[in-house]
Amino acid sequence: MTLKEVQEQIIDEFEIYEDWMDKYNYLIELSQDLPVLDSKYKTSEYLIEGCQSKVWLYAKMDGNIIRYTAESDAIITKGIVALLIRVMSGRSAEEIKDANLFFIDRIGLKDNLSPTRANGLFSMVKQMKLYALAYFAKQQKS
């Protein structure tokens, strides 16, 4: 599935719910499907700056694609990072660094988060893209 198709699928899933309480509950459900992050990555090195809650993000190259794993101490934030991983993990560094994450606006996520949570969302996206940029630069040198 392409990056665009995954985002379209997420938009379709969120359109089922009419109010944001139901959408928050869906985010909580998504958080339960996120695999547990190995404790060795729950250090300050992997902690995302700018998030109100704690979010740890680990990225690794697997051949020519990046795989992300993450965890948060806040359940809704964990659901948000699960969405971001679903969209970006398993893709090339170039695809991730250039990604237009239109689903965030289309599902109304940014508009329905507190300012501090919205800031955290953008910090997560920024960190994922920074990992991709670093891996892309490394690939260009090889």
DSSP file (Angstrom, degrees, kcal/mol; ACC not computed):
  #  RESIDUE AA STRUCTURE BP1 BP2  ACC     N-H-->O    O-->H-N    N-H-->O    O-->H-N    TCO  KAPPA ALPHA  PHI   PSI    X-CA   Y-CA   Z-CA
    1    1 A M              0   0    0      0, 0.0     2,-0.0     0, 0.0     0, 0.0   0.000 360.0 360.0 360.0 135.1    0.0    0.0    0.0
    2    2 A T     >  -     0   0    0      1,-0.1     4,-2.3    89,-0.0     5,-0.2  -0.258 360.0-107.7 -74.2 166.1    1.4    3.4   -0.9
    3    3 A L  H  > S+     0   0    0      1,-0.2     4,-1.8     2,-0.2     5,-0.1   0.897 122.7  50.0 -60.0 -40.9    1.8    6.2    1.6
    4    4 A K  H  > S+     0   0    0      1,-0.2     4,-2.4     2,-0.2    -1,-0.2   0.916 109.1  51.2 -64.4 -43.6   -1.2    8.0    0.1
    5    5 A E  H  > S+     0   0    0      1,-0.2     4,-2.2     2,-0.2    -2,-0.2   0.882 108.3  51.3 -64.1 -39.0   -3.4    4.9    0.2
    6    6 A V  H  X S+     0   0    0     -4,-2.3     4,-2.2     2,-0.2    -1,-0.2   0.915 111.0  48.6 -63.7 -42.0   -2.6    4.3    3.9
    7    7 A Q  H  X S+     0   0    0     -4,-1.8     4,-2.4     2,-0.2    -2,-0.2   0.909 110.2  50.9 -64.6 -41.4   -3.6    7.9    4.7
    8    8 A E  H  X S+     0   0    0     -4,-2.4     4,-2.4     1,-0.2    -1,-0.2   0.892 109.0  52.4 -61.5 -39.4   -6.8    7.6    2.7
    9    9 A Q  H  X S+     0   0    0     -4,-2.2     4,-2.2     2,-0.2    -2,-0.2   0.911 109.1  49.1 -63.1 -43.2   -7.6    4.4    4.7
   10   10 A I  H  X S+     0   0    0     -4,-2.2     4,-2.3     2,-0.2    -2,-0.2   0.911 109.7  52.0 -63.1 -42.7   -7.1    6.2    8.0
   11   11 A I  H  X S+     0   0    0     -4,-2.4     4,-1.7     1,-0.2    -2,-0.2   0.928 109.7  49.7 -59.1 -45.4   -9.3    9.1    6.8
   12   12 A D  H  X S+     0   0    0     -4,-2.4     4,-0.6     1,-0.2    -1,-0.2   0.901 109.7  51.6 -59.9 -42.0  -12.0    6.5    5.9
   13   13 A E  H >< S+     0   0    0     -4,-2.2     3,-0.8     1,-0.2     4,-0.4   0.902 111.0  47.0 -62.5 -42.0  -11.7    4.9    9.4
   14   14 A F  H >< S+     0   0    0     -4,-2.3     3,-1.0     1,-0.2    -1,-0.2   0.765 100.1  67.3 -73.6 -24.9  -12.1    8.2   11.2
   15   15 A E  H 3< S+     0   0    0     -4,-1.7    -1,-0.2     1,-0.2    -2,-0.2   0.715  87.3  69.8 -68.1 -19.0  -15.1    9.2    9.0
   16   16 A I  T << S+     0   0    0     -3,-0.8     2,-0.4    -4,-0.6    -1,-0.2   0.853  90.3  71.6 -62.7 -35.0  -17.1    6.4   10.7
   17   17 A Y    <   -     0   0    0     -3,-1.0     3,-0.0    -4,-0.4     6,-0.0  -0.696  62.9-166.4 -92.4 132.7  -17.0    8.4   14.0
   18   18 A E        +     0   0    0     -2,-0.4     2,-0.3     1,-0.0    -1,-0.1   0.850  69.1  39.1 -87.3 -36.2  -19.2   11.5   14.3
   19   19 A D  S  > S-     0   0    0      1,-0.1     4,-1.5     0, 0.0     3,-0.4  -0.778  80.2-116.8-118.4 164.1  -17.8   13.1   17.4
   20   20 A W  H  > S+     0   0    0     -2,-0.3     4,-2.6     1,-0.2     5,-0.2   0.710 109.0  65.2 -73.2 -19.3  -14.4   13.5   18.8
   21   21 A M  H  > S+     0   0    0      2,-0.2     4,-2.1     1,-0.2    -1,-0.2   0.927 106.1  45.5 -64.4 -41.9  -15.0   11.4   21.9
   22   22 A D  H  > S+     0   0    0     -3,-0.4     4,-1.9     2,-0.2    -2,-0.2   0.883 112.3  51.3 -66.1 -38.0  -15.5    8.4   19.6
   23   23 A K  H  X S+     0   0    0     -4,-1.5     4,-2.2     2,-0.2    -2,-0.2   0.889 108.6  50.8 -67.3 -38.6  -12.4    9.4   17.7
   24   24 A Y  H  X S+     0   0    0     -4,-2.6     4,-2.2     2,-0.2    -2,-0.2   0.914 108.8  52.1 -63.1 -41.6  -10.4    9.6   20.9
   25   25 A N  H  X S+     0   0    0     -4,-2.1     4,-2.1     1,-0.2    -2,-0.2   0.877 107.9  51.9 -61.7 -36.3  -11.6    6.2   21.9
   26   26 A Y  H  X S+     0   0    0     -4,-1.9     4,-2.5     2,-0.2    -1,-0.2   0.902 107.3  52.2 -65.9 -40.8  -10.4    4.9   18.5
   27   27 A L  H  X S+     0   0    0     -4,-2.2     4,-2.0     1,-0.2    -2,-0.2   0.893 108.0  52.0 -60.1 -39.2   -7.0    6.4   19.2
   28   28 A I  H  X S+     0   0    0     -4,-2.2     4,-1.1     2,-0.2    -2,-0.2   0.908 108.5  50.6 -63.9 -41.4   -7.0    4.6   22.5
   29   29 A E  H >X S+     0   0    0     -4,-2.1     3,-0.7     1,-0.2     4,-0.6   0.923 109.5  50.8 -60.1 -44.0   -7.8    1.3   20.7
   30   30 A L  H >X S+     0   0    0     -4,-2.5     3,-1.1     1,-0.2     4,-0.5   0.859 103.1  60.0 -62.3 -35.5   -4.9    2.0   18.2
   31   31 A S  H >< S+     0   0    0     -4,-2.0     3,-0.8     1,-0.3    -1,-0.2   0.820  97.9  58.9 -63.3 -29.8   -2.6    2.5   21.1
   32   32 A Q  H << S+     0   0    0     -4,-1.1    -1,-0.3    -3,-0.7    -2,-0.2   0.714 101.7  54.9 -73.2 -19.9   -3.2   -1.0   22.4
   33   33 A D  H << S+     0   0    0     -3,-1.1    -1,-0.2    -4,-0.6    -2,-0.2   0.562  81.1 106.8 -88.5  -9.2   -2.0   -2.4   19.1
   34   34 A L  S << S-     0   0    0     -3,-0.8     3,-0.1    -4,-0.5    48,-0.1  -0.573  77.7-118.0 -73.2 122.9    1.4   -0.7   19.3
   35   35 A P        -     0   0    0      0, 0.0    35,-0.3     0, 0.0     2,-0.2  -0.237  35.7 -95.2 -58.9 149.5    4.1   -3.2   20.1
   36   36 A V        -     0   0    0      1,-0.1     2,-0.3    33,-0.1    35,-0.1  -0.459  39.2-123.5 -67.4 133.5    6.0   -2.6   23.4
   37   37 A L        -     0   0    0     -2,-0.2    -1,-0.1    33,-0.1     5,-0.1  -0.629  30.9-103.4 -79.6 133.6    9.2   -0.7   22.9
   38   38 A D    >   -     0   0    0     -2,-0.3     3,-2.4     1,-0.2     4,-0.2  -0.329  28.2-125.4 -55.9 133.9   12.3   -2.4   24.2
   39   39 A S  G >  S+     0   0    0      1,-0.3     3,-1.5     2,-0.2    -1,-0.2   0.725 105.5  72.1 -59.2 -23.2   13.3   -0.8   27.5
   40   40 A K  G 3  S+     0   0    0      1,-0.3    -1,-0.3     2,-0.0    -2,-0.1   0.696  97.8  50.9 -67.4 -15.5   16.8   -0.1   26.1
   41   41 A Y  G <  S+     0   0    0     -3,-2.4     2,-1.3     1,-0.2    -1,-0.3   0.411  83.8  91.5 -99.0   0.5   15.3    2.6   23.9
   42   42 A K    <   +     0   0    0     -3,-1.5     2,-0.3    -4,-0.2    -1,-0.2  -0.443  66.8 110.9 -92.0  61.7   13.4    4.3   26.7
   43   43 A T  S >> S-     0   0    0     -2,-1.3     3,-1.3    -3,-0.1     4,-0.6  -0.787  87.4 -97.6-127.0 170.3   16.3    6.7   27.4
   44   44 A S  G >4 S+     0   0    0     -2,-0.3     3,-0.6     1,-0.3    -3,-0.0   0.773 117.8  68.6 -61.8 -25.7   16.8   10.4   26.9
   45   45 A E  G 34 S+     0   0    0      1,-0.2    -1,-0.3     3,-0.0    -3,-0.1   0.833 109.5  34.0 -61.3 -32.5   18.5    9.7   23.6
   46   46 A Y  G <4 S+     0   0    0     -3,-1.3    11,-2.6    -5,-0.2     2,-0.3   0.371  91.5 114.8-105.7   2.1   15.2    8.5   22.1
   47   47 A L  B <<  -A   56   0A   0     -3,-0.6     2,-0.5    -4,-0.6     9,-0.2  -0.582  66.1-128.0 -77.0 132.3   12.9   10.9   23.9
   48   48 A I    >   -     0   0    0      7,-3.0     3,-0.8    -2,-0.3     7,-0.3  -0.702  18.7-136.7 -85.7 124.9   11.1   13.4   21.7
   49   49 A E  T 3  S+     0   0    0     -2,-0.5    78,-0.1     1,-0.2     3,-0.1  -0.524  83.6  38.7 -75.1 144.6   11.5   17.0   22.7
   50   50 A G  T 3  S+     0   0    0      1,-0.3     2,-0.4    -2,-0.2    -1,-0.2   0.400  83.5 118.9  98.2  -2.4    8.4   19.2   22.6
   51   51 A C    <   -     0   0    0     -3,-0.8    -1,-0.3     1,-0.1    66,-0.1  -0.803  58.0-146.6 -98.2 139.2    5.9   16.6   23.8
   52   52 A Q  S    S+     0   0    0     64,-0.4     2,-0.2    -2,-0.4    -1,-0.1   0.914  90.6  42.7 -66.2 -43.6    3.9   17.2   26.9
   53   53 A S  S    S-     0   0    0     -3,-0.1     2,-0.4     1,-0.1    -2,-0.1  -0.500 107.1 -87.6 -94.6 170.9    3.9   13.4   27.6
   54   54 A K        +     0   0    0     -2,-0.2    19,-1.7    -7,-0.1    20,-0.4  -0.674  46.1 177.2 -83.6 129.6    6.9   11.2   27.2
   55   55 A V  E     - B   0  72A   0     -2,-0.4    -7,-3.0    -7,-0.3     2,-0.5  -0.990  10.4-165.4-133.5 123.8    7.4    9.7   23.8
   56   56 A W  E     -AB  47  71A   0     15,-2.7    15,-1.9    -2,-0.4     2,-0.4  -0.924   8.5-171.4-108.6 134.2   10.3    7.5   22.9
   57   57 A L  E     - B   0  70A   0    -11,-2.6     2,-0.4    -2,-0.5    13,-0.2  -0.991   5.7-174.2-130.9 129.6   11.0    6.9   19.2
   58   58 A Y  E     - B   0  69A   0     11,-3.1    11,-2.4    -2,-0.4     2,-0.4  -0.979   3.9-172.9-122.9 135.7   13.5    4.5   17.7
   59   59 A A  E     + B   0  68A   0     -2,-0.4     2,-0.3     9,-0.2     9,-0.2  -0.974   4.8 176.4-127.2 142.0   14.3    4.2   14.0
   60   60 A K  E     - B   0  67A   0      7,-2.0     7,-2.7    -2,-0.4     2,-0.4  -0.997  30.8-116.7-143.0 149.2   16.4    1.6   12.2
   61   61 A M  E     - B   0  66A   0     -2,-0.3     2,-0.4     5,-0.2     5,-0.2  -0.680  23.5-173.2 -81.8 136.0   17.3    0.9    8.6
   62   62 A D  E >   - B   0  65A   0      3,-3.4     3,-1.3    -2,-0.4     2,-0.6  -0.830  68.3 -55.1-129.9  89.7   16.1   -2.5    7.4
   63   63 A G  T 3  S-     0   0    0     -2,-0.4    -2,-0.0     1,-0.2     0, 0.0  -0.677 121.7 -20.4  72.0-119.2   17.6   -2.9    3.9
   64   64 A N  T 3  S+     0   0    0     -2,-0.6    29,-0.5    -3,-0.1     2,-0.3   0.254 126.3  78.0-104.4  11.4   16.4    0.2    2.1
   65   65 A I  E <  S-BC  62  92A   0     -3,-1.3    -3,-3.4    27,-0.2     2,-0.4  -0.845  72.2-127.3-121.4 158.7   13.4    1.0    4.4
   66   66 A I  E     -BC  61  91A   0     25,-2.9    24,-3.5    -2,-0.3    25,-0.8  -0.856  16.9-161.1-103.4 136.3   13.1    2.6    7.8
   67   67 A R  E     -B   60   0A   0     -7,-2.7    -7,-2.0    -2,-0.4     2,-0.4  -0.975   8.9-160.1-116.8 129.2   11.2    0.8   10.6
   68   68 A Y  E     -B   59   0A   0     -2,-0.5     2,-0.3    -9,-0.2    -9,-0.2  -0.836  11.0-179.0-107.7 145.0   10.0    2.9   13.5
   69   69 A T  E     +B   58   0A   0    -11,-2.4   -11,-3.1    -2,-0.4     2,-0.3  -0.977  14.3 165.7-134.2 150.4    9.0    1.7   17.0
   70   70 A A  E     -B   57   0A   0     -2,-0.3     2,-0.3   -35,-0.3   -13,-0.2  -0.968  18.8-164.5-156.7 167.4    7.7    4.0   19.7
   71   71 A E  E     -B   56   0A   0    -15,-1.9   -15,-2.7    -2,-0.3     2,-0.3  -0.979   5.0-165.8-155.0 154.0    6.1    4.2   23.1
   72   72 A S  E     -B   55   0A   0     -2,-0.3   -17,-0.2   -17,-0.2     6,-0.1  -0.976  26.9-137.0-139.9 154.3    4.4    6.9   25.1
   73   73 A D  S    S+     0   0    0    -19,-1.7     2,-0.5    -2,-0.3   -18,-0.1   0.455  92.0  72.6 -87.8  -1.0    3.3    7.2   28.7
   74   74 A A  S  > S-     0   0    0    -20,-0.4     4,-2.3     1,-0.1     5,-0.2  -0.965  76.1-144.2-117.5 129.8    0.0    8.8   27.6
   75   75 A I  H  > S+     0   0    0     -2,-0.5     4,-1.6     1,-0.2    -1,-0.1   0.854  97.7  45.7 -66.2 -39.6   -2.6    6.6   25.9
   76   76 A I  H  > S+     0   0    0      2,-0.2     4,-2.1     1,-0.2    -1,-0.2   0.913 114.0  50.1 -70.1 -41.0   -3.9    9.1   23.4
   77   77 A T  H  > S+     0   0    0      1,-0.2     4,-2.6     2,-0.2    -2,-0.2   0.884 107.8  54.3 -61.2 -38.3   -0.4   10.2   22.4
   78   78 A K  H  X S+     0   0    0     -4,-2.3     4,-1.7     1,-0.2    -1,-0.2   0.876 107.6  50.3 -63.8 -37.3    0.4    6.5   22.0
   79   79 A G  H  X S+     0   0    0     -4,-1.6     4,-1.7     2,-0.2    -2,-0.2   0.874 109.7  50.9 -66.3 -38.2   -2.5    6.2   19.6
   80   80 A I  H  X S+     0   0    0     -4,-2.1     4,-2.2     2,-0.2    -2,-0.2   0.931 110.6  47.4 -65.3 -45.9   -1.3    9.2   17.6
   81   81 A V  H  X S+     0   0    0     -4,-2.6     4,-2.5     1,-0.2    -1,-0.2   0.840 107.2  58.3 -66.7 -30.5    2.2    7.8   17.3
   82   82 A A  H  X S+     0   0    0     -4,-1.7     4,-2.2    -5,-0.2    -1,-0.2   0.900 106.8  48.5 -62.4 -40.2    0.7    4.4   16.3
   83   83 A L  H  X S+     0   0    0     -4,-1.7     4,-1.9     2,-0.2    -2,-0.2   0.928 111.0  49.6 -63.2 -45.5   -1.0    6.3   13.4
   84   84 A L  H  X S+     0   0    0     -4,-2.2     4,-2.7     1,-0.2     5,-0.3   0.899 111.8  48.4 -62.2 -40.9    2.3    8.0   12.4
   85   85 A I  H  X S+     0   0    0     -4,-2.5     4,-2.5     1,-0.2    -1,-0.2   0.911 108.0  55.0 -65.0 -41.7    4.1    4.6   12.5
   86   86 A R  H  < S+     0   0    0     -4,-2.2    -1,-0.2     1,-0.2    -2,-0.2   0.882 115.1  39.8 -58.4 -38.6    1.4    3.0   10.4
   87   87 A V  H  < S+     0   0    0     -4,-1.9    -2,-0.2    -5,-0.1    -1,-0.2   0.906 128.8  26.0 -77.6 -42.9    1.8    5.7    7.7
   88   88 A M  H >< S+     0   0    0     -4,-2.7     3,-0.9    -5,-0.2   -22,-0.2   0.754  92.7  95.8-101.6 -26.2    5.6    6.1    7.7
   89   89 A S  T 3< S+     0   0    0     -4,-2.5   -22,-0.2    -5,-0.3     3,-0.1  -0.389  84.9  29.8 -70.5 144.5    7.2    2.8    8.9
   90   90 A G  T 3  S+     0   0    0    -24,-3.5     2,-0.3     1,-0.3    -1,-0.2   0.695  98.0 111.2  84.1  19.8    8.3    0.4    6.2
   91   91 A R  E <  S-C   66   0A   0     -3,-0.9   -25,-2.9   -25,-0.8    -1,-0.3  -0.784  73.5 -90.5-121.8 164.9    9.1    3.1    3.6
   92   92 A S  E  >  -C   65   0A   0     -2,-0.3     4,-2.2   -27,-0.2     5,-0.2  -0.333  34.8-116.3 -71.2 157.0   12.3    4.5    2.1
   93   93 A A  H  > S+     0   0    0    -29,-0.5     4,-2.7     1,-0.2     5,-0.2   0.896 116.7  52.0 -59.5 -40.9   14.1    7.4    3.7
   94   94 A E  H  > S+     0   0    0      1,-0.2     4,-1.7     2,-0.2    -1,-0.2   0.917 108.5  49.9 -64.0 -43.2   13.4    9.5    0.6
   95   95 A E  H  4 S+     0   0    0      1,-0.2     4,-0.3     2,-0.2    -1,-0.2   0.897 114.0  45.6 -62.8 -40.1    9.6    8.8    0.7
   96   96 A I  H >< S+     0   0    0     -4,-2.2     3,-1.2     1,-0.2    -2,-0.2   0.932 111.0  50.5 -70.1 -45.9    9.4    9.6    4.4
   97   97 A K  H 3< S+     0   0    0     -4,-2.7    -1,-0.2     1,-0.3    -2,-0.2   0.827 118.0  40.2 -63.8 -29.6   11.4   12.9    4.2
   98   98 A D  T 3< S+     0   0    0     -4,-1.7    -1,-0.3    -5,-0.2    -2,-0.2   0.386  88.2 132.9 -96.7   2.9    9.3   14.1    1.3
   99   99 A A    <   -     0   0    0     -3,-1.2     2,-0.7    -4,-0.3    -3,-0.1  -0.270  47.9-149.8 -64.6 135.3    5.9   12.8    2.7
  100  100 A N        -     0   0    0      1,-0.0     2,-1.8    -2,-0.0     3,-0.2  -0.923  10.4-157.2 -99.2 107.3    2.9   15.1    2.8
  101  101 A L    >   +     0   0    0     -2,-0.7     3,-1.0     1,-0.2     4,-0.4  -0.512  29.7 157.6 -89.1  71.1    1.0   13.9    5.8
  102  102 A F  T 3>  +     0   0    0     -2,-1.8     4,-2.2     1,-0.2     3,-0.5   0.699  58.0  76.3 -69.6 -21.1   -2.4   15.2    4.7
  103  103 A F  H 3> S+     0   0    0      1,-0.2     4,-2.3    -3,-0.2     6,-0.4   0.807  83.7  66.6 -63.1 -28.0   -4.4   12.8    6.9
  104  104 A I  H <4>S+     0   0    0     -3,-1.0     5,-1.5     1,-0.2     6,-0.9   0.928 110.9  33.5 -59.8 -46.5   -3.6   14.9   10.0
  105  105 A D  H >45S+     0   0    0     -3,-0.5     3,-0.9    -4,-0.4    -1,-0.2   0.894 115.4  57.7 -74.4 -40.7   -5.7   17.8    8.7
  106  106 A R  H 3<5S+     0   0    0     -4,-2.2    -2,-0.2     1,-0.3    -1,-0.2   0.828 109.9  42.8 -64.9 -32.9   -8.3   15.7    6.9
  107  107 A I  T 3<5S-     0   0    0     -4,-2.3    -1,-0.3    -5,-0.2    -2,-0.2   0.541 112.3-119.8 -89.1  -4.5   -9.3   13.8   10.1
  108  108 A G  T <>5 +     0   0    0     -3,-0.9     4,-1.1    -4,-0.3    -3,-0.2   0.685  67.3 140.4  79.5  18.6   -9.2   17.0   12.1
  109  109 A L  T >4< +     0   0    0     -5,-1.5     3,-0.9    -6,-0.4     4,-0.2   0.947  68.6  47.6 -61.6 -51.2   -6.5   15.7   14.4
  110  110 A K  G >4 S+     0   0    0     -6,-0.9     3,-0.9     1,-0.3    -1,-0.2   0.883 113.0  49.5 -58.1 -40.4   -4.6   19.0   14.7
  111  111 A D  G 34 S+     0   0    0      1,-0.2    -1,-0.3    -6,-0.1    -2,-0.2   0.657 111.1  49.4 -75.9 -15.7   -7.7   21.0   15.4
  112  112 A N  G << S+     0   0    0     -4,-1.1     2,-0.3    -3,-0.9    -1,-0.2   0.162  93.8  87.0-113.0  18.2   -9.0   18.6   18.1
  113  113 A L  S <  S-     0   0    0     -3,-0.9    -5,-0.0    -4,-0.2    -4,-0.0  -0.842  85.7-103.1-110.0 152.9   -5.9   18.4   20.2
  114  114 A S     >  -     0   0    0     -2,-0.3     4,-2.9     1,-0.1     5,-0.3  -0.334  41.9-104.3 -63.3 158.3   -4.9   20.7   23.0
  115  115 A P  H  > S+     0   0    0      0, 0.0     4,-2.1     0, 0.0     5,-0.1   0.872 123.2  49.9 -55.5 -37.4   -2.1   23.1   21.9
  116  116 A T  H  > S+     0   0    0      2,-0.2     4,-1.8     1,-0.2   -64,-0.4   0.889 112.4  46.4 -71.5 -36.9    0.5   21.1   23.9
  117  117 A R  H  > S+     0   0    0      2,-0.2     4,-2.4     1,-0.2    -1,-0.2   0.896 111.6  51.7 -68.8 -39.7   -0.6   17.8   22.3
  118  118 A A  H  X S+     0   0    0     -4,-2.9     4,-2.1     2,-0.2    -2,-0.2   0.900 109.0  51.0 -62.6 -40.2   -0.7   19.4   18.8
  119  119 A N  H  X S+     0   0    0     -4,-2.1     4,-1.9    -5,-0.3    -1,-0.2   0.904 109.7  50.6 -61.4 -41.5    2.9   20.6   19.4
  120  120 A G  H  X S+     0   0    0     -4,-1.8     4,-2.3     2,-0.2    -2,-0.2   0.889 106.5  55.0 -63.3 -40.2    3.8   17.1   20.5
  121  121 A L  H  X S+     0   0    0     -4,-2.4     4,-2.3     1,-0.2    -2,-0.2   0.940 110.4  44.9 -57.0 -49.1    2.3   15.7   17.2
  122  122 A F  H  X S+     0   0    0     -4,-2.1     4,-2.5     1,-0.2    -1,-0.2   0.820 110.2  55.0 -69.4 -29.5    4.4   18.0   15.1
  123  123 A S  H  X S+     0   0    0     -4,-1.9     4,-2.3     2,-0.2    -1,-0.2   0.887 108.5  49.0 -67.2 -38.2    7.5   17.1   17.2
  124  124 A M  H  X S+     0   0    0     -4,-2.3     4,-2.4     2,-0.2    -2,-0.2   0.936 113.0  46.4 -65.1 -46.3    6.9   13.4   16.5
  125  125 A V  H  X S+     0   0    0     -4,-2.3     4,-2.4     1,-0.2     5,-0.2   0.931 112.6  51.0 -60.5 -45.5    6.5   14.1   12.8
  126  126 A K  H  X S+     0   0    0     -4,-2.5     4,-2.3     1,-0.2    -1,-0.2   0.916 110.8  47.9 -59.2 -45.0    9.6   16.3   12.8
  127  127 A Q  H  X S+     0   0    0     -4,-2.3     4,-2.3     2,-0.2    -1,-0.2   0.902 110.9  50.5 -65.7 -40.6   11.7   13.6   14.6
  128  128 A M  H  X S+     0   0    0     -4,-2.4     4,-1.9     1,-0.2    -1,-0.2   0.903 113.1  46.4 -63.8 -39.9   10.5   10.8   12.2
  129  129 A K  H  X S+     0   0    0     -4,-2.4     4,-2.7     2,-0.2    -2,-0.2   0.847 109.1  55.2 -71.4 -33.3   11.4   13.0    9.2
  130  130 A L  H  X S+     0   0    0     -4,-2.3     4,-2.5     2,-0.2    -2,-0.2   0.916 107.2  49.8 -65.1 -42.2   14.8   13.9   10.8
  131  131 A Y  H  X S+     0   0    0     -4,-2.3     4,-2.6     2,-0.2     5,-0.2   0.939 112.4  48.4 -57.7 -45.9   15.6   10.2   11.1
  132  132 A A  H  X S+     0   0    0     -4,-1.9     4,-2.7     1,-0.2    -2,-0.2   0.906 110.5  50.5 -62.7 -42.3   14.6    9.8    7.4
  133  133 A L  H  X S+     0   0    0     -4,-2.7     4,-2.6     2,-0.2    -1,-0.2   0.909 110.9  49.1 -62.0 -42.8   16.7   12.7    6.4
  134  134 A A  H  X S+     0   0    0     -4,-2.5     4,-2.1     2,-0.2    -2,-0.2   0.923 113.7  45.5 -63.6 -44.7   19.8   11.4    8.2
  135  135 A Y  H  X S+     0   0    0     -4,-2.6     4,-2.1     2,-0.2    -2,-0.2   0.879 112.3  52.4 -66.6 -36.7   19.4    7.9    6.7
  136  136 A F  H  X S+     0   0    0     -4,-2.7     4,-2.1    -5,-0.2    -2,-0.2   0.933 109.8  48.1 -63.4 -46.2   18.8    9.5    3.2
  137  137 A A  H  X S+     0   0    0     -4,-2.6     4,-1.4     1,-0.2    -2,-0.2   0.895 111.0  51.6 -61.3 -40.4   22.0   11.6    3.6
  138  138 A K  H  X S+     0   0    0     -4,-2.1     4,-1.0     1,-0.2    -1,-0.2   0.892 109.1  50.4 -63.9 -39.6   23.9    8.5    4.7
  139  139 A Q  H  < S+     0   0    0     -4,-2.1     3,-0.3     1,-0.2    -1,-0.2   0.867 106.8  54.8 -66.3 -36.4   22.6    6.5    1.6
  140  140 A Q  H  < S+     0   0    0     -4,-2.1    -1,-0.2     1,-0.2    -2,-0.2   0.816 106.0  52.2 -68.1 -29.7   23.7    9.3   -0.7
  141  141 A K  H  <        0   0    0     -4,-1.4    -1,-0.2     1,-0.2    -2,-0.2   0.767 360.0 360.0 -74.9 -26.3   27.3    9.2    0.7
  142  142 A S     <        0   0    0     -4,-1.0    -1,-0.2    -3,-0.3    -2,-0.2   0.483 360.0 360.0 -74.0 360.0   27.5    5.4    0.0
